[in-house]
Amino acid sequence: MKPFSFLFLLALVFSPAGFANDAQEKVIFTRAFADEAYGYYHAQILSRILELTPEFGAAVAEPHPQPMPQARQIMKLQSGEAQVMWSATSAEREKQLLTVRFPLLQGLAGYRVLVIHKFKQGNYPADVTESRLQSYLGVQGADWPDLTVFKHNGYKVEGLPWSLWFANMFIAVEKGLVDYFPRNVIEVSDDMERHADKSVKLEDNVLLRYPSYEYFFVSPKHPELVKRLYTGLLRMLDNGELTSYFNKHNNHRRAMELATQDTRTIFELANPGITQTFKNPLWSQNPAPMRAYLEARLKE
């Protein structure tokens, strides 16, 4: 779903009247971009959780006014200037912040397809080997946990600073400075629309897969939010809203299609930074395992 404007959506998502009541606590979340669609799903979930958990107090979700890289988001949460962020998890990140271990994207963050130059599909035949992929040069965000994953598995991947990545990673592929840009199946469809003016394409034959989960992270100065988020997630899973919110987004449906294409060769990668894996993270298809998990977390 494409929003009409970011300000309009803020009015709809974060308060029925479009403005927070002064009596409500403000739960500030950080974000990487001011892009209209970026993080809209996560913001919806956070806002709905606060609505469904009134016993914790009246609260409204509001974005931090400045978009920022993940490293700065972590600093904002550590200082208490913001309360919540979302990102792919890593052992290091879980040491820095309080973690709400629930796979918001159902594990699809670890399903990676490649953005390549539109005339270079021949470098990725249907029988391409992992050693051949490892000989190519890829690019990722310098502060993304995925950079460590690729390097750990023998892939040549360079990290670009956040301030450059959104456009320049695609430009680097277009100009042949790198061979490919791995993108998770959730984000890649919107990416390709944004960069339709560039000579890049979605590679046809390869799927890289590793355990990777996108979580909510909470400021250590606001530990009370952890239980509130777990409680709200369980209620949204029970009443079907979580699946409904997930399925509203066209890029989520396209992600499921990409993740299950039987024409792609799957290369399994290890994730050295993962602290926990889920056997059944696809809660929209089978909510029972994740429901039991959330219930157990709330009893701890």
C-alpha positions in Angstrom: 0.0 0.0 0.0 1.4 3.4 -1.0 0.7 6.3 1.3 -0.4 9.6 0.0 2.0 11.6 2.1 4.1 10.8 5.2 2.5 13.6 7.2 -1.0 12.4 6.3 -0.1 8.8 7.4 1.3 10.0 10.7 -2.0 11.7 11.4 -3.8 8.4 10.6 -1.5 6.0 12.2 -0.4 7.7 15.4 -3.6 9.2 16.7 -7.3 8.9 15.7 -7.5 12.7 15.8 -4.1 13.2 14.2 -2.6 14.8 17.3 -1.3 13.2 20.5 -3.2 14.2 23.7 -0.9 15.9 26.1 -1.8 13.3 28.8 -0.4 10.5 26.6 3.1 9.3 26.9 5.1 9.7 23.7 6.9 6.6 22.6 9.5 7.9 20.2 10.8 5.6 17.5 13.7 6.1 15.2 13.9 5.4 11.5 16.5 5.3 8.8 14.8 7.4 6.1 12.1 10.1 5.8 10.9 8.1 2.8 7.1 8.0 2.8 6.8 4.2 2.7 9.9 3.2 4.7 9.0 1.5 8.0 5.3 2.1 7.6 4.4 -1.5 8.6 6.6 -1.4 11.7 5.1 2.0 12.7 1.6 0.6 12.3 2.4 -2.4 14.5 4.0 -0.3 17.2 1.0 2.2 17.2 -1.5 -0.6 17.4 0.3 -2.3 20.2 0.1 0.8 22.3 -3.6 1.0 21.6 -4.2 -2.6 22.6 -2.3 -2.4 25.9 -4.1 0.5 27.8 -3.3 -1.1 31.2 0.3 0.0 30.7 -0.9 3.7 30.4 -2.0 5.9 27.6 0.7 6.2 24.9 1.1 7.3 21.3 3.9 6.5 18.9 5.8 9.3 17.3 8.8 9.3 14.9 12.0 11.0 15.9 12.2 14.1 13.7 15.5 13.2 12.2 16.2 10.0 10.1 19.5 8.5 10.9 21.8 5.4 10.4 21.4 2.4 12.6 24.5 3.3 14.7 23.0 6.6 15.6 19.6 5.0 16.3 21.3 2.8 18.8 22.9 5.8 20.5 19.5 7.6 20.7 17.9 4.6 22.4 20.9 4.2 24.8 20.6 7.9 25.8 16.8 7.6 26.3 16.1 10.3 23.6 14.1 7.6 21.8 12.5 4.5 23.0 12.0 2.0 20.1 13.8 1.1 16.9 13.6 -1.9 14.6 16.3 -3.7 12.7 17.8 -7.1 11.9 19.2 -8.6 15.1 22.8 -9.5 16.1 24.5 -10.6 19.3 26.1 -7.2 19.5 22.9 -5.3 19.1 21.2 -7.4 21.8 24.0 -6.4 24.2 23.4 -2.8 23.5 19.7 -2.6 23.7 16.7 -4.5 25.2 15.3 -7.0 22.7 11.8 -8.0 21.9 12.5 -11.3 20.2 9.7 -11.7 17.8 10.3 -12.0 14.0 8.3 -9.1 12.7 9.0 -10.0 9.0 8.6 -13.8 9.7 12.3 -14.5 9.0 12.1 -13.1 5.4 14.8 -10.6 6.3 17.3 -13.5 5.8 16.1 -14.3 2.3 18.3 -12.3 -0.1 18.1 -11.8 -3.8 20.6 -9.9 -5.9 20.4 -6.6 -7.6 22.7 -6.7 -10.6 23.5 -4.7 -13.8 20.7 -5.4 -16.3 23.1 -6.7 -18.9 25.0 -9.1 -16.5 22.5 -11.9 -16.0 24.9 -14.1 -18.0 27.3 -14.1 -15.0 24.6 -15.9 -12.9 23.5 -18.9 -14.9 21.0 -21.4 -13.5 23.9 -23.7 -12.4 26.0 -20.9 -10.8 28.2 -22.2 -8.0 28.7 -20.6 -4.6 32.5 -20.3 -5.3 31.6 -18.3 -8.3 29.4 -16.0 -6.3 32.1 -15.6 -3.7 34.5 -14.4 -6.4 32.2 -11.5 -7.2 32.1 -8.2 -5.2 29.0 -7.2 -3.4 28.0 -4.2 -1.3 26.0 -3.6 1.9 25.5 -0.9 4.5 28.5 -0.5 6.7 26.5 -0.8 10.0 24.2 -3.6 8.9 24.5 -7.0 10.7 24.3 -8.6 7.2 27.7 -7.4 6.3 29.2 -9.7 9.0 27.1 -12.6 7.7 28.4 -12.3 4.2 32.0 -11.9 5.2 31.8 -14.9 7.6 30.6 -17.0 4.7 33.5 -16.1 2.4 31.7 -13.5 0.3 33.5 -10.4 -0.9 31.3 -7.6 0.3 32.2 -4.0 1.0 30.3 -1.8 3.4 29.2 1.7 2.4 28.4 4.5 4.9 24.7 5.0 5.5 24.7 8.5 4.1 25.7 7.1 0.7 24.0 3.8 0.5 20.4 4.4 -0.5 21.2 5.7 -4.0 24.9 5.0 -4.3 24.7 1.2 -3.9 22.5 1.0 -6.9 24.7 3.4 -8.8 27.7 1.3 -7.9 26.0 -1.7 -9.4 25.0 0.3 -12.5 28.5 1.6 -13.1 30.2 -1.8 -12.5 32.0 -0.8 -9.3 30.5 -3.8 -7.6 28.9 -6.9 -9.1 25.7 -7.2 -7.0 23.7 -5.7 -4.1 22.0 -8.4 -1.9 18.5 -7.1 -0.8 16.0 -8.9 1.3 12.9 -10.1 -0.4 10.7 -7.7 1.6 12.5 -4.5 0.4 13.7 -5.3 -3.1 10.4 -4.8 -5.0 10.0 -1.2 -3.7 13.8 -0.7 -4.3 13.4 -1.6 -7.9 10.5 0.8 -8.4 12.5 3.6 -6.8 15.5 3.0 -9.0 13.7 2.1 -12.3 15.7 4.8 -14.0 18.9 2.9 -13.5 20.4 0.1 -15.5 19.8 -2.5 -12.8 17.6 -5.6 -12.6 16.6 -8.3 -10.2 18.8 -11.4 -10.8 16.8 -14.5 -11.8 18.4 -17.6 -10.4 19.9 -17.0 -6.9 18.5 -17.0 -3.4 20.8 -16.5 -0.4 19.2 -17.7 2.8 20.3 -17.4 6.4 18.6 -17.0 9.8 17.8 -13.3 10.3 15.1 -11.7 12.2 13.9 -8.2 12.4 13.0 -7.2 16.0 11.8 -4.3 18.0 14.6 -3.0 20.2 13.9 -0.9 23.3 15.9 1.7 25.2 17.6 0.4 28.3 16.1 3.4 30.1 12.5 2.2 29.3 12.5 -1.5 30.2 8.7 -1.4 30.9 8.1 -1.2 27.2 9.5 -4.7 26.6 6.6 -6.5 28.4 4.1 -4.1 26.7 5.4 -4.9 23.3 5.3 -8.7 23.9 1.7 -8.3 25.3 0.6 -6.3 22.3 2.2 -8.7 19.8 0.4 -11.6 21.4 -3.0 -9.8 21.3 -2.4 -8.9 17.6 -1.5 -12.5 16.8 -4.5 -13.8 18.6 -7.1 -11.4 17.0 -5.6 -11.8 13.5 -4.6 -8.2 13.2 -0.9 -9.0 12.9 -1.4 -11.2 9.8 -3.9 -8.6 8.4 -1.3 -5.8 8.8 1.4 -7.9 7.2 -0.8 -9.0 4.2 -1.9 -5.4 3.5 1.5 -4.6 2.0 2.1 -5.6 -1.6 5.8 -5.9 -1.0 5.2 -8.6 1.7 3.1 -10.7 -0.7 5.8 -10.3 -3.4 8.4 -11.3 -0.8 6.6 -14.6 -0.1 6.5 -15.3 -3.9 10.2 -14.6 -4.2 11.1 -16.7 -1.2 9.2 -19.7 -2.5 10.2 -19.6 -6.2 11.3 -23.1 -7.1 13.4 -21.8 -10.0 16.0 -20.3 -7.8 19.1 -22.1 -6.5 19.2 -21.6 -2.7 22.6 -21.1 -1.0 22.4 -21.5 2.8 24.6 -19.2 4.8 25.5 -19.3 8.5 24.7 -16.3 10.7 27.4 -16.0 13.5 25.6 -13.1 15.1 22.2 -14.8 15.7 21.4 -15.6 19.4 18.1 -17.6 18.8 16.5 -19.3 15.8 12.9 -20.1 15.3 11.7 -23.4 13.7 8.4 -21.9 12.6 8.8 -18.1 12.1 6.0 -17.9 9.5 3.3 -16.9 12.0 0.9 -15.8 9.2 0.7 -19.4 8.0 0.8 -21.1 11.4 0.4 -18.8 14.4 0.3 -21.5 17.0 4.1 -21.9 17.6 4.7 -18.2 17.9 1.7 -17.8 20.1 3.1 -20.4 22.5 6.5 -18.7 22.4 5.0 -15.3 23.3 2.9 -16.7 26.1 6.1 -18.3 27.5 8.0 -15.0 27.3 5.3 -13.2 29.2 5.5 -15.8 32.0 9.3 -15.2 32.5 
